[in-house]
Amino acid sequence: MQVSIDISLYPLQENYEAIILAFIAQLQQYPALELTTNGMSTQVFGAIEAVFPALQAEMQNIYERYPQAVLVMKMGKGRLTGA
């Protein structure tokens, strides 16, 4: 099953921009995921069995390194776009 996930990361510290960019760079290392970014969020597209393990690993990494971070996600079935 294909899913679309819209993710917004809010690290609650001064160097938040670098943390967000590093999080996106980590997700880009997974070849089974397709990412699109904009000024507000990152959209992740892919098969649910590839997306969830990748997100689990990277969310764990974020929370271990930055416990004061908020991660907001919305998920839909299929490849959803704003167009």
Summary of the structure (lengths in Angstrom):
residues: 83
radius of gyration: 12.3
end to end distance: 21.2
largest distance: 38.2
contacts: 208
relative contact order: 0.32
helix: 36%
strand: 35%
